[in-house]
Amino acid sequence: MKQGLRDQGFSIGAAIVSYFFFKFYASSQTEPLILFMTILIDKPIWLFRGELWSHLVSDASYEELHNFAAVLGVPRSAFQGDHYDIPERIWLEAVELGAVQTEPRELVRRLKDSGLRKRP
């Protein structure tokens, strides 16, 4: 079974800070940015092709969502218009990277409230 990132001695906080530091600050002469992101994920309860799946969304921007998915190793081709479908086997890694576990109805409500929901 695949180990989680923490089991491999990987510092999640350091990885996220490093990623955003180099993406947004490394070439800048200004003060460091303080970044707040809210990536939401529901429990993997959706059965499809013999596997349980969850939804990964951002309530801030698609760019934030794509960046998080890239760090998680999810290909851009997995984007479903306003979310990524995340298999149960990598759900824990998403949470370890900072995704906030949210109930499905709350996830949809926050996606709608942000204006990023693509479907009715």
Backbone as JSON Lines, residues from 0, in Angstrom:
{"i":0,"aa":"M","n":[0.84,-1.18,0.0],"ca":[0.0,0.0,0.0],"c":[0.88,1.24,0.0]}
{"i":1,"aa":"K","n":[0.47,2.24,-0.73],"ca":[1.23,3.47,-0.85],"c":[1.25,4.21,0.49]}
{"i":2,"aa":"Q","n":[2.42,4.67,0.9],"ca":[2.54,5.41,2.13],"c":[2.12,6.85,1.91]}
{"i":3,"aa":"G","n":[1.6,7.49,2.98],"ca":[1.31,8.91,2.93],"c":[2.61,9.7,2.94]}
{"i":4,"aa":"L","n":[2.52,10.95,2.61],"ca":[3.72,11.79,2.54],"c":[4.4,11.91,3.9]}
{"i":5,"aa":"R","n":[3.62,12.0,4.97],"ca":[4.22,12.1,6.3],"c":[4.98,10.83,6.67]}
{"i":6,"aa":"D","n":[4.46,9.68,6.26],"ca":[5.12,8.4,6.53],"c":[6.48,8.33,5.86]}
{"i":7,"aa":"Q","n":[6.64,9.08,4.78],"ca":[7.9,9.08,4.05],"c":[8.86,10.15,4.57]}
{"i":8,"aa":"G","n":[8.5,10.82,5.67],"ca":[9.35,11.85,6.24],"c":[9.31,13.16,5.48]}
{"i":9,"aa":"F","n":[8.27,13.38,4.72],"ca":[8.13,14.57,3.9],"c":[7.47,15.67,4.72]}
{"i":10,"aa":"S","n":[8.02,16.84,4.72],"ca":[7.45,17.97,5.44],"c":[6.43,18.67,4.56]}
{"i":11,"aa":"I","n":[5.16,18.48,4.88],"ca":[4.09,19.06,4.07],"c":[4.15,20.58,4.1]}
{"i":12,"aa":"G","n":[4.28,21.13,5.3],"ca":[4.33,22.59,5.43],"c":[5.47,23.18,4.62]}
{"i":13,"aa":"A","n":[6.63,22.57,4.68],"ca":[7.79,23.07,3.94],"c":[7.55,23.0,2.44]}
{"i":14,"aa":"A","n":[6.9,21.94,1.99],"ca":[6.64,21.8,0.56],"c":[5.69,22.88,0.08]}
{"i":15,"aa":"I","n":[4.63,23.14,0.83],"ca":[3.66,24.16,0.42],"c":[4.3,25.54,0.46]}
{"i":16,"aa":"V","n":[5.0,25.84,1.54],"ca":[5.66,27.15,1.64],"c":[6.66,27.32,0.52]}
{"i":17,"aa":"S","n":[7.46,26.31,0.25],"ca":[8.45,26.4,-0.83],"c":[7.79,26.61,-2.17]}
{"i":18,"aa":"Y","n":[6.73,25.86,-2.45],"ca":[6.04,25.98,-3.72],"c":[5.53,27.39,-3.92]}
{"i":19,"aa":"F","n":[4.79,27.92,-2.93],"ca":[4.22,29.24,-3.09],"c":[5.28,30.33,-3.02]}
{"i":20,"aa":"F","n":[6.34,30.12,-2.26],"ca":[7.42,31.1,-2.21],"c":[8.03,31.26,-3.6]}
{"i":21,"aa":"F","n":[8.39,30.17,-4.23],"ca":[9.02,30.26,-5.55],"c":[8.05,30.73,-6.61]}
{"i":22,"aa":"K","n":[6.79,30.37,-6.49],"ca":[5.82,30.77,-7.51],"c":[5.5,32.26,-7.44]}
{"i":23,"aa":"F","n":[5.35,32.79,-6.21],"ca":[4.85,34.15,-6.08],"c":[5.87,35.18,-5.58]}
{"i":24,"aa":"Y","n":[6.98,34.76,-5.01],"ca":[7.84,35.72,-4.36],"c":[9.29,35.72,-4.82]}
{"i":25,"aa":"A","n":[9.78,34.62,-5.27],"ca":[11.22,34.48,-5.51],"c":[11.81,35.58,-6.37]}
{"i":26,"aa":"S","n":[11.12,36.0,-7.41],"ca":[11.68,37.02,-8.29],"c":[11.22,38.43,-7.94]}
{"i":27,"aa":"S","n":[10.47,38.57,-6.86],"ca":[9.92,39.85,-6.49],"c":[10.86,40.62,-5.56]}
{"i":28,"aa":"Q","n":[10.8,41.94,-5.61],"ca":[11.57,42.79,-4.71],"c":[10.7,43.32,-3.58]}
{"i":29,"aa":"T","n":[9.44,42.9,-3.52],"ca":[8.51,43.41,-2.51],"c":[8.51,42.53,-1.28]}
{"i":30,"aa":"E","n":[7.73,42.91,-0.31],"ca":[7.58,42.12,0.91],"c":[6.94,40.78,0.59]}
{"i":31,"aa":"P","n":[7.19,39.75,1.42],"ca":[6.58,38.44,1.18],"c":[5.06,38.52,1.24]}
{"i":32,"aa":"L","n":[4.44,37.7,0.43],"ca":[2.99,37.59,0.44],"c":[2.55,36.62,1.51]}
{"i":33,"aa":"I","n":[1.47,36.94,2.19],"ca":[0.86,35.98,3.1],"c":[-0.33,35.43,2.34]}
{"i":34,"aa":"L","n":[-0.28,34.14,2.07],"ca":[-1.3,33.51,1.24],"c":[-2.25,32.69,2.09]}
{"i":35,"aa":"F","n":[-3.53,32.9,1.85],"ca":[-4.55,32.1,2.5],"c":[-5.28,31.35,1.41]}
{"i":36,"aa":"M","n":[-5.33,30.04,1.54],"ca":[-6.04,29.27,0.55],"c":[-7.01,28.35,1.25]}
{"i":37,"aa":"T","n":[-8.12,28.15,0.62],"ca":[-9.07,27.19,1.13],"c":[-9.38,26.22,0.01]}
{"i":38,"aa":"I","n":[-8.76,25.09,0.11],"ca":[-9.08,23.98,-0.77],"c":[-9.96,23.05,0.05]}
{"i":39,"aa":"L","n":[-11.1,22.7,-0.5],"ca":[-12.07,21.86,0.2],"c":[-12.13,20.49,-0.45]}
{"i":40,"aa":"I","n":[-12.36,19.48,0.38],"ca":[-12.5,18.11,-0.12],"c":[-13.58,17.41,0.7]}
{"i":41,"aa":"D","n":[-14.46,16.7,0.03],"ca":[-15.45,15.9,0.77],"c":[-14.91,14.48,0.95]}
{"i":42,"aa":"K","n":[-15.62,13.72,1.75],"ca":[-15.19,12.34,1.99],"c":[-15.36,11.52,0.71]}
{"i":43,"aa":"P","n":[-14.52,10.53,0.51],"ca":[-14.65,9.68,-0.68],"c":[-15.82,8.7,-0.52]}
{"i":44,"aa":"I","n":[-17.02,9.18,-0.9],"ca":[-18.23,8.35,-0.74],"c":[-18.9,8.06,-2.08]}
{"i":45,"aa":"W","n":[-18.35,8.61,-3.16],"ca":[-18.98,8.48,-4.46],"c":[-18.36,7.3,-5.22]}
{"i":46,"aa":"L","n":[-19.15,6.26,-5.42],"ca":[-18.66,5.04,-6.08],"c":[-18.69,5.2,-7.59]}
{"i":47,"aa":"F","n":[-17.55,4.92,-8.23],"ca":[-17.45,4.95,-9.69],"c":[-16.38,3.97,-10.11]}
{"i":48,"aa":"R","n":[-16.74,3.05,-10.98],"ca":[-15.81,2.03,-11.49],"c":[-15.08,1.29,-10.38]}
{"i":49,"aa":"G","n":[-15.83,0.91,-9.36],"ca":[-15.28,0.08,-8.3],"c":[-14.38,0.8,-7.3]}
{"i":50,"aa":"E","n":[-14.37,2.12,-7.35],"ca":[-13.51,2.9,-6.44],"c":[-14.32,4.06,-5.86]}
{"i":51,"aa":"L","n":[-14.01,4.43,-4.63],"ca":[-14.66,5.58,-4.01],"c":[-13.91,6.86,-4.38]}
{"i":52,"aa":"W","n":[-14.69,7.93,-4.61],"ca":[-14.12,9.2,-5.06],"c":[-14.64,10.35,-4.21]}
{"i":53,"aa":"S","n":[-13.88,11.42,-4.17],"ca":[-14.28,12.65,-3.5],"c":[-14.12,13.81,-4.48]}
{"i":54,"aa":"H","n":[-14.56,14.98,-4.06],"ca":[-14.45,16.18,-4.9],"c":[-13.49,17.16,-4.24]}
{"i":55,"aa":"L","n":[-12.63,17.74,-5.03],"ca":[-11.66,18.73,-4.58],"c":[-12.0,20.05,-5.25]}
{"i":56,"aa":"V","n":[-12.24,21.11,-4.45],"ca":[-12.62,22.41,-4.99],"c":[-11.86,23.52,-4.27]}
{"i":57,"aa":"S","n":[-11.89,24.7,-4.87],"ca":[-11.41,25.92,-4.23],"c":[-12.58,26.87,-4.13]}
{"i":58,"aa":"D","n":[-12.65,27.61,-3.04],"ca":[-13.68,28.64,-2.96],"c":[-13.07,30.01,-3.22]}
{"i":59,"aa":"A","n":[-11.85,30.02,-3.81],"ca":[-11.19,31.29,-4.13],"c":[-10.96,31.45,-5.63]}
{"i":60,"aa":"S","n":[-10.36,30.45,-6.27],"ca":[-10.07,30.58,-7.71],"c":[-9.74,29.22,-8.31]}
{"i":61,"aa":"Y","n":[-9.91,29.14,-9.62],"ca":[-9.51,27.92,-10.31],"c":[-7.99,27.79,-10.33]}
{"i":62,"aa":"E","n":[-7.29,28.92,-10.41],"ca":[-5.82,28.88,-10.4],"c":[-5.32,28.22,-9.12]}
{"i":63,"aa":"E","n":[-5.9,28.6,-7.98],"ca":[-5.52,28.0,-6.7],"c":[-5.79,26.49,-6.72]}
{"i":64,"aa":"L","n":[-6.93,26.1,-7.27],"ca":[-7.29,24.69,-7.36],"c":[-6.32,23.92,-8.26]}
{"i":65,"aa":"H","n":[-6.0,24.48,-9.42],"ca":[-5.06,23.82,-10.33],"c":[-3.68,23.69,-9.71]}
{"i":66,"aa":"N","n":[-3.23,24.72,-9.01],"ca":[-1.92,24.67,-8.35],"c":[-1.88,23.58,-7.28]}
{"i":67,"aa":"F","n":[-2.94,23.49,-6.49],"ca":[-3.01,22.48,-5.45],"c":[-3.02,21.09,-6.07]}
{"i":68,"aa":"A","n":[-3.83,20.9,-7.11],"ca":[-3.9,19.6,-7.78],"c":[-2.54,19.22,-8.35]}
{"i":69,"aa":"A","n":[-1.81,20.18,-8.89],"ca":[-0.48,19.91,-9.45],"c":[0.47,19.44,-8.36]}
{"i":70,"aa":"V","n":[0.44,20.1,-7.21],"ca":[1.3,19.68,-6.09],"c":[0.92,18.27,-5.65]}
{"i":71,"aa":"L","n":[-0.36,17.96,-5.68],"ca":[-0.86,16.64,-5.3],"c":[-0.52,15.58,-6.34]}
{"i":72,"aa":"G","n":[-0.2,16.01,-7.55],"ca":[0.15,15.07,-8.62],"c":[-1.03,14.67,-9.48]}
{"i":73,"aa":"V","n":[-2.12,15.42,-9.4],"ca":[-3.31,15.13,-10.2],"c":[-3.19,15.88,-11.52]}
{"i":74,"aa":"P","n":[-3.32,15.19,-12.65],"ca":[-3.16,15.86,-13.95],"c":[-4.28,16.85,-14.23]}
{"i":75,"aa":"R","n":[-3.95,17.9,-14.95],"ca":[-4.94,18.93,-15.31],"c":[-6.11,18.32,-16.09]}
{"i":76,"aa":"S","n":[-5.86,17.25,-16.82],"ca":[-6.91,16.59,-17.6],"c":[-8.02,16.01,-16.72]}
{"i":77,"aa":"A","n":[-7.76,15.89,-15.41],"ca":[-8.76,15.36,-14.48],"c":[-9.74,16.45,-14.01]}
{"i":78,"aa":"F","n":[-9.52,17.69,-14.41],"ca":[-10.4,18.8,-14.01],"c":[-11.78,18.62,-14.63]}
{"i":79,"aa":"Q","n":[-12.82,18.76,-13.82],"ca":[-14.2,18.5,-14.26],"c":[-15.02,19.78,-14.39]}
{"i":80,"aa":"G","n":[-14.41,20.88,-14.75],"ca":[-15.15,22.13,-14.96],"c":[-15.15,23.05,-13.76]}
{"i":81,"aa":"D","n":[-15.37,22.5,-12.56],"ca":[-15.3,23.3,-11.34],"c":[-14.71,22.52,-10.17]}
{"i":82,"aa":"H","n":[-14.26,21.3,-10.45],"ca":[-13.69,20.46,-9.39],"c":[-12.8,19.37,-10.0]}
{"i":83,"aa":"Y","n":[-12.05,18.75,-9.12],"ca":[-11.3,17.54,-9.49],"c":[-11.93,16.37,-8.75]}
{"i":84,"aa":"D","n":[-12.06,15.24,-9.42],"ca":[-12.45,14.0,-8.75],"c":[-11.18,13.37,-8.21]}
{"i":85,"aa":"I","n":[-11.18,13.07,-6.92],"ca":[-10.0,12.55,-6.25],"c":[-10.3,11.14,-5.73]}
{"i":86,"aa":"P","n":[-9.53,10.15,-6.15],"ca":[-9.78,8.79,-5.66],"c":[-9.41,8.64,-4.19]}
{"i":87,"aa":"E","n":[-10.06,7.71,-3.53],"ca":[-9.83,7.48,-2.1],"c":[-8.35,7.22,-1.8]}
{"i":88,"aa":"R","n":[-7.64,6.59,-2.73],"ca":[-6.25,6.21,-2.48],"c":[-5.33,7.41,-2.3]}
{"i":89,"aa":"I","n":[-5.72,8.62,-2.76],"ca":[-4.88,9.8,-2.51],"c":[-5.59,10.86,-1.67]}
{"i":90,"aa":"W","n":[-6.76,10.52,-1.13],"ca":[-7.53,11.47,-0.32],"c":[-6.71,11.95,0.88]}
{"i":91,"aa":"L","n":[-6.08,11.03,1.6],"ca":[-5.31,11.4,2.78],"c":[-4.16,12.34,2.41]}
{"i":92,"aa":"E","n":[-3.53,12.12,1.29],"ca":[-2.45,13.02,0.86],"c":[-2.98,14.43,0.61]}
{"i":93,"aa":"A","n":[-4.19,14.54,0.04],"ca":[-4.79,15.86,-0.17],"c":[-5.02,16.56,1.16]}
{"i":94,"aa":"V","n":[-5.51,15.83,2.14],"ca":[-5.73,16.4,3.47],"c":[-4.39,16.79,4.1]}
{"i":95,"aa":"E","n":[-3.39,15.93,3.96],"ca":[-2.07,16.24,4.5],"c":[-1.46,17.49,3.87]}
{"i":96,"aa":"L","n":[-1.8,17.75,2.62],"ca":[-1.31,18.95,1.93],"c":[-2.09,20.2,2.31]}
{"i":97,"aa":"G","n":[-3.19,20.03,3.04],"ca":[-3.93,21.19,3.52],"c":[-5.37,21.3,3.07]}
{"i":98,"aa":"A","n":[-5.87,20.36,2.29],"ca":[-7.28,20.4,1.91],"c":[-8.13,20.21,3.17]}
{"i":99,"aa":"V","n":[-9.19,20.98,3.26],"ca":[-10.06,20.95,4.44],"c":[-11.24,20.02,4.17]}
{"i":100,"aa":"Q","n":[-11.37,18.99,5.02],"ca":[-12.48,18.05,4.87],"c":[-13.79,18.78,5.16]}
{"i":101,"aa":"T","n":[-14.72,18.65,4.23],"ca":[-15.99,19.36,4.29],"c":[-17.11,18.42,3.87]}
{"i":102,"aa":"E","n":[-18.26,18.59,4.48],"ca":[-19.42,17.8,4.08],"c":[-19.8,18.17,2.64]}
{"i":103,"aa":"P","n":[-20.32,17.21,1.86],"ca":[-20.64,17.48,0.46],"c":[-21.56,18.69,0.24]}
{"i":104,"aa":"R","n":[-22.59,18.84,1.05],"ca":[-23.52,19.97,0.87],"c":[-22.83,21.31,1.15]}
{"i":105,"aa":"E","n":[-21.96,21.31,2.17],"ca":[-21.2,22.52,2.5],"c":[-20.22,22.86,1.37]}
{"i":106,"aa":"L","n":[-19.59,21.85,0.82],"ca":[-18.66,22.04,-0.29],"c":[-19.37,22.7,-1.47]}
{"i":107,"aa":"V","n":[-20.55,22.19,-1.83],"ca":[-21.31,22.75,-2.95],"c":[-21.78,24.17,-2.62]}
{"i":108,"aa":"R","n":[-22.23,24.4,-1.39],"ca":[-22.68,25.73,-0.99],"c":[-21.56,26.75,-1.12]}
{"i":109,"aa":"R","n":[-20.38,26.39,-0.64],"ca":[-19.25,27.31,-0.7],"c":[-18.78,27.53,-2.13]}
{"i":110,"aa":"L","n":[-18.86,26.5,-2.94],"ca":[-18.51,26.65,-4.35],"c":[-19.49,27.6,-5.04]}
{"i":111,"aa":"K","n":[-20.79,27.44,-4.77],"ca":[-21.8,28.34,-5.34],"c":[-21.6,29.76,-4.84]}
{"i":112,"aa":"D","n":[-21.41,29.92,-3.53],"ca":[-21.24,31.26,-2.95],"c":[-20.02,31.99,-3.52]}
{"i":113,"aa":"S","n":[-19.0,31.24,-3.92],"ca":[-17.8,31.85,-4.48],"c":[-17.99,32.27,-5.93]}
{"i":114,"aa":"G","n":[-19.06,31.78,-6.56],"ca":[-19.29,32.09,-7.97],"c":[-18.55,31.17,-8.92]}
{"i":115,"aa":"L","n":[-17.93,30.13,-8.38],"ca":[-17.13,29.22,-9.2],"c":[-17.88,27.95,-9.62]}
{"i":116,"aa":"R","n":[-19.1,27.78,-9.17],"ca":[-19.89,26.59,-9.52],"c":[-20.32,26.68,-10.96]}
{"i":117,"aa":"K","n":[-20.03,25.66,-11.75],"ca":[-20.35,25.65,-13.18],"c":[-21.74,25.08,-13.49]}
{"i":118,"aa":"R","n":[-22.27,24.29,-12.56],"ca":[-23.57,23.64,-12.79],"c":[-24.61,24.22,-11.85]}
{"i":119,"aa":"P","n":[-25.9,24.07,-12.22],"ca":[-26.97,24.62,-11.35],"c":[-27.04,23.94,-10.0]}
